[in-house]
Amino acid sequence: MGNSLGDHRLNRRALLATGAALFGSGAAAKIISTPGVADAAVPTSAWKHLAGELDGKLLRPGDDGFARAASTFDPRRDGKRPVAIVRAASAGDVAAAFAFCRSHGVHPRPRSGGHSYVGASTGNGVLVIDVRPMHGVHYHAEDHKVTVGAGAVLGDLHQTLDRHGRTVPTGTCPTVGAAGLTLGGGIGTESRLYGLTADALTGGTLVSPSGHIHRFGRHTDADLFWGLRGGGGGNFGVVTSLTYATSPALPGTIFRLSWGHHDNHRVLMGWQERLAHLPRHSWANLHLDTAGGVVSPSITGVCWDRGASREIKAMVDAIGREPLSRRTYAESHAGAMGWFAGGANGRTRQSWYAGSDVVGHAITSARTKDIIAAVRKWNGSGAAAAIFDPLGGAVSDLGAADTAFRWRHANATVQWYVGLSSTSRANVGRATDWVAGCHHAIGRSSVGGYLNYLEPGRKLSDYSGDNYDRLLSLNTKYDPHGILNSRYSLPG
Ligand SMILES: Cc1cc2nc3c(=O)[nH]c(=O)nc-3n(C[C@H](O)[C@H](O)[C@H](O)COP(=O)(O)OP(=O)(O)OC[C@H]3O[C@@H](n4cnc5c(N)ncnc54)[C@H](O)[C@@H]3O)c2cc1C
């Protein structure tokens, strides 16, 4: 049987599956893109055979639990119709699923937490390789590392680490998958203190589309290790386990400052100025929230361990105007993570449309005005916001080519985010136009986009800059037959 940490050993059946799969890969499989065709083309006996190979479960449309397993975090994707879902309980299950895909010309879609902005972990006519059954979290007290199955979500990870007074710098949403987050980089409130989630990664296990198991790390499959730290999900194979170095979990003082709509310009300029001097134990993001043609600025920050009153004063001084409201919350590490996770709200499924930019050059005063004007233009149903998250600190300790995450020396990322209260075509169209207007307004201050905030219609090379060509060659090396190809994975 597999275990919940994504056991790297292949069982006998999976070894046989690997052999069959290698044979299948030479047979130039035809790719099937619609569920009807795939259902007709794959004989029932082949599905039965696959089900018999698995430690986990094969779910087909109509099976109990299929609809639930097929749904992702965004209800907008509920209409997608995969041909089947392999609930993978071991690396051997992943190898068997790949063998099946190669033999029958079905595209696989790796899936972990299901939070992809563009629904990249599902699709019509695809076979979803769902690693969620491998969700174990095991802390190693002897070297302070933690190993997770690739199906673990951030909430699982922090719950275990908190018991040991340790942390891994991650994003804030407890239901985001550790795998998807890490593969794209992983930014959050501890990034300036401890780096990206990907920077904490020390190794793991990946099953490539040929069925081979790679134990990657600094000294083994080092090229793969490079690409998996910020090069994006679904490009080289399916990761089944991840091991991270951990750091001390510090208490944090959270602060939230908000100003009136007349102060948008000075808040964005002042926040930007303060970023250049922010100590690494401080993190502070800027929201420009908009509704009904009014844009309101606020800053939410946290100082890990120390320095909150000094930081609030320095931020307010840089902005040059007292906030209308100012709140602080002194929290344990777990309390601070819970605060940013947003309680029950953070776990509620929601629909959104979003895009991103990476702020590589200071935003000038004139451009700040353009951005505020573009944000104000939101006229659809739902709330929209520009959310600027600082980089810097420990993120910039590595060079731009040291890992696949290209934006080591950028100032910040910005997310142009619409929480869709209606998913009608017209409303999604308004959101698309609004995001396009924001991209236009930020202009040359942007040097690219953030891979974990993919958006439809954007070139994949925008997300990796100079690292893109190296990622492409890695993709050719580990997936030479293009088994994993999709609109949102390499080569794009
Ligand atoms: C509510 C919300 C909050 C977020 N907050 C943050 C944040 O604070 N910081 C941040 O950096 N990002 C954040 N994100 C973005 C998030 O990091 C990305 O969407 C991430 O890719 C999600 O990973 P997942 O495993 O949940 O998603 P999935 O949809 O399962 O996967 C995402 C991509 O990775 C691939 N993939 C999944 N599992 C594997 C695997 N085992 N092996 C290989 N490829 C795999 C998928 O095929 C897909 O292409 C947030 C997203 C949402 C929706």
The ligand as a Gaussian input file, in Angstrom:
#p B3LYP/6-31G(d) Opt

LIG

0 1
 C       -7.587000      31.716000      -2.151000
 C       -6.174000      31.690000      -2.679000
 C       -5.152000      32.216000      -1.901000
 C       -3.826000      32.196000      -2.375000
 N       -2.834000      32.734000      -1.602000
 C       -1.555000      32.710000      -2.048000
 C       -0.494000      33.263000      -1.265000
 O       -0.708000      33.781000      -0.163000
 N        0.771000      33.197000      -1.768000
 C        1.051000      32.633000      -2.979000
 O        2.221000      32.599000      -3.365000
 N        0.061000      32.113000      -3.737000
 C       -1.221000      32.142000      -3.306000
 N       -2.219000      31.627000      -4.085000
 C       -1.886000      31.070000      -5.398000
 C       -1.482000      29.606000      -5.252000
 O       -0.185000      29.540000      -4.721000
 C       -1.453000      28.925000      -6.626000
 O       -2.721000      28.988000      -7.196000
 C       -0.966000      27.480000      -6.498000
 O       -0.557000      27.027000      -7.761000
 C       -2.062000      26.592000      -5.957000
 O       -1.582000      25.319000      -5.701000
 P       -2.628000      24.130000      -5.467000
 O       -1.833000      22.905000      -5.251000
 O       -3.617000      24.522000      -4.452000
 O       -3.405000      24.132000      -6.851000
 P       -3.628000      23.084000      -8.030000
 O       -4.718000      23.705000      -8.831000
 O       -3.859000      21.719000      -7.521000
 O       -2.266000      23.099000      -8.819000
 C       -1.691000      24.272000      -9.356000
 C       -0.753000      23.882000     -10.511000
 O        0.251000      22.985000     -10.053000
 C        0.131000      21.711000     -10.701000
 N        0.312000      20.690000      -9.667000
 C       -0.501000      20.454000      -8.595000
 N       -0.007000      19.440000      -7.870000
 C        1.130000      19.037000      -8.482000
 C        2.073000      18.028000      -8.204000
 N        1.934000      17.226000      -7.145000
 N        3.124000      17.864000      -9.044000
 C        3.277000      18.672000     -10.137000
 N        2.399000      19.655000     -10.449000
 C        1.341000      19.834000      -9.621000
 C       -1.254000      21.687000     -11.306000
 O       -1.335000      20.848000     -12.454000
 C       -1.460000      23.154000     -11.646000
 O       -0.796000      23.455000     -12.847000
 C       -3.543000      31.641000      -3.646000
 C       -4.580000      31.113000      -4.418000
 C       -5.879000      31.146000      -3.946000
 C       -6.978000      30.599000      -4.800000

